[in-house]
Amino acid sequence: MMYWLRGGAPEAVKGLQADEMPVGWTADGRALILLDETPASAPRLVRIDPETGDRRVLIELKRSDPVNNVVGSVVLSEDASTYVASYQDVQATLFVVNGLLPRNK
C-alpha cells in the first residue's frame, strides 16, 4: 500500500508481487525499486511504476560466487547506476548414522 504524505486514501502498488522486496525509490520519487529473486533467474533490481504497474529490469545482480544465491540486502546509489549487495552462503553437512534403533525381527 502507498500512503500519500499529502493525505488521502491509501492505494495499492500495482504490479507488486508477493515475494518481491522493496529496496527504495528512484531519485525523482516516481518509481519503486524492487529486489526480484525469482528462482528461475539471477537476482535483479526492477523499476516499477506503482500507479501503472509498468516494470523494467534495471540491474542484474552479479555474484562473485555462483553458489551464493540468497541476497541478504541491497543498497542502491541515488541514480541507480551502482549497487552494493550482501549474500548469504548456507552450508550443511549430512551425517548418516546406522544402528541407533533396535531392529524388528
C-alpha positions in Angstrom: 0.0 0.0 0.0 1.1 3.6 -0.7 0.2 6.2 1.9 0.4 9.7 0.5 2.1 12.4 2.6 -0.4 14.9 1.3 -3.2 12.8 2.8 -6.0 10.8 1.1 -6.8 7.2 0.9 -4.0 4.6 0.7 -3.6 3.0 -2.7 -2.3 -0.5 -3.7 1.0 -0.7 -5.5 0.2 -2.1 -8.9 2.4 -4.9 -10.3 4.0 -5.7 -6.9 4.4 -9.5 -6.5 4.1 -11.1 -3.0 7.7 -12.3 -2.9 9.4 -9.0 -4.0 11.2 -6.8 -1.6 11.2 -3.0 -2.0 14.7 -1.6 -1.9 13.9 2.1 -2.3 12.5 4.8 -4.6 14.1 6.4 -7.7 15.7 9.8 -7.2 12.6 11.5 -8.7 10.3 9.6 -6.3 8.1 8.3 -9.2 9.1 4.7 -9.2 9.8 1.9 -6.7 12.9 -0.2 -6.9 12.4 -3.9 -6.1 14.6 -6.9 -5.4 13.3 -9.7 -7.6 14.7 -13.1 -6.6 12.6 -15.3 -8.9 14.2 -18.8 -8.7 14.4 -19.2 -12.5 16.6 -16.1 -12.9 19.5 -14.3 -11.3 18.6 -11.8 -8.6 17.9 -8.4 -10.2 16.7 -4.9 -9.4 13.4 -4.0 -11.1 11.9 -0.5 -11.5 8.1 -0.4 -11.2 5.7 2.4 -11.6 3.4 2.0 -8.6 0.5 3.7 -10.3 0.5 1.7 -13.6 2.4 -1.4 -12.8 4.9 -0.9 -15.7 8.1 -2.8 -14.9 11.6 -2.9 -16.3 14.8 -4.6 -15.2 17.5 -2.0 -14.0 20.3 -4.3 -13.0 21.0 -8.0 -12.9 23.0 -8.6 -9.7 26.4 -10.2 -10.4 27.7 -12.7 -7.9 31.4 -13.4 -7.4 30.5 -17.0 -6.4 27.5 -18.6 -8.3 26.8 -20.8 -5.2 25.7 -17.7 -3.2 22.1 -17.5 -4.3 20.4 -15.6 -1.4 20.7 -11.8 -1.4 20.8 -10.5 2.1 20.5 -6.8 1.4 21.0 -4.3 -1.4 22.0 -0.6 -1.2 21.4 1.3 -4.4 23.0 4.6 -5.5 20.7 7.6 -5.9 20.9 7.4 -9.8 20.5 3.6 -9.7 23.8 3.1 -11.6 25.7 1.4 -8.8 24.8 -1.1 -6.0 26.3 -3.0 -3.1 24.8 -6.3 -2.2 25.4 -8.8 0.6 24.9 -12.5 0.0 24.2 -15.4 2.3 26.0 -18.7 1.9 24.3 -21.6 3.6 26.4 -24.8 4.1 25.3 -28.0 5.7 26.8 -31.4 6.4 24.7 -34.6 6.3 25.6 -37.5 8.5 24.2 -40.9 8.1 24.1 -43.0 11.3 23.1 -46.6 11.4 22.4 -48.8 14.4 20.7 -46.3 16.8 17.4 -48.1 16.8 16.9 -51.9 17.5 15.9 -53.9 14.5 12.5 -55.6 14.5 12.6 -59.3 14.0 
